[in-house]
Amino acid sequence: MVDANAIILGRERLSNCSDKFVSVSEVIDEVSSDAEIEDHLQTQVMKGANRRLLPFLEYAHVEQWIDFASLEIDANILNWFRPRTGRAVYLPPAEEAAISALKRGLGALKTNLA
């Protein structure tokens, strides 16, 4: 496959690259499910179809886990901790909800890391 940016910048002539392009219909014929499409795209990235995109994908993956930790783990720990330290009103149902949400988040984290 050819990097479209290389063609735009004039590094390769379009007439020399026409046999290297893969049409969408060819890709869809090769794969049938969303999981297979994702695997195919990841394979193409890993093969070097677009090596400049790989660092951004890794960065996005790290950002996804940071967001998960701050929204699912940190927030529920604070909701559980603040009433215990006297910084919020203690309500047993709210504490139980925070604990169950924290357990759900940690369970999801354990599933993905295992």
For each residue, the residues with C-beta under 8 A, 3 or more apart:
1: 20 21 22 44 49
2: 6 7 12 17 20 21
3: 6 7 49 50
4: 7 8
5: 8 9
6: 2 3 9 11 12
7: 2 3 4 10 11 12 14 17
8: 4 5
9: 5 6
10: 7
11: 6 7
12: 2 6 7 16 17
13: 16 17
14: 7 17 18
15: 18
16: 12 13
17: 2 7 12 13 14 20 21
18: 14 15 21
19:
20: 1 2 17
21: 1 2 17 18
22: 1 26 27
23: 26 27
24: 27 28
25: 28 29
26: 22 23 29 30
27: 22 23 24 30 31 37 40
28: 24 25 31 37
29: 25 26
30: 26 27 40
31: 27 28 36 37 39 40
32: 36
33: 36 37
34: 37 38
35: 38 39
36: 31 32 33 39 40
37: 27 28 31 33 34 40 41
38: 34 35 41 42
39: 31 35 36 42 43
40: 27 30 31 36 37 43 44
41: 37 38 44 45
42: 38 39 45 46
43: 39 40 46 47
44: 1 40 41 47 49 50
45: 41 42 49 50 51 53 54 57
46: 42 43 54
47: 43 44
48: 51
49: 1 3 44 45
50: 3 44 45 53 54
51: 45 48 54
52: 55 56
53: 45 50 56 57
54: 45 46 50 51 57 58
55: 52 58 59
56: 52 53 59 60
57: 45 53 54 60 61
58: 54 55 61 62
59: 55 56 62 63
60: 56 57 63 64
61: 57 58 64 65
62: 58 59 65 66
63: 59 60 66 67
64: 60 61 67 68
65: 61 62 68 69
66: 62 63 69 70
67: 63 64 70 71
68: 64 65 71 72 73 105 108 109
69: 65 66 72 73 74 109
70: 66 67 73 74 75
71: 67 68 74 75
72: 68 69 75 76 101 104 105 108 109
73: 68 69 70 76 77 102 105 106 109
74: 69 70 71 77 78
75: 70 71 72 78 79
76: 72 73 79 80 98 99 101 102 105
77: 73 74 80 81 102
78: 74 75 81 82
79: 75 76 82 83 94 97 98 101
80: 76 77 83 84 95 98 99 102
81: 77 78 84 85
82: 78 79 85 87 88
83: 79 80 86 87 88 89 90 91 94 95
84: 80 81 90
85: 81 82
86: 83
87: 82 83
88: 82 83
89: 83
90: 83 84 95
91: 83 94 95
92: 95 96
93: 96 97
94: 79 83 91 97 98
95: 80 83 90 91 92 98 99
96: 92 93 99 100
97: 79 93 94 100 101
98: 76 79 80 94 95 101 102
99: 76 80 95 96 102 103
100: 96 97 103 104
101: 72 76 79 97 98 104 105
102: 73 76 77 80 98 99 105 106
103: 99 100 106 107
104: 72 100 101 107 108
105: 68 72 73 76 101 102 108 109
106: 73 102 103 109 110
107: 103 104 110 111
108: 68 72 104 105 111 112
109: 68 69 72 73 105 106 112 113
110: 106 107 113 114
111: 107 108 114
112: 108 109
113: 109 110
114: 110 111
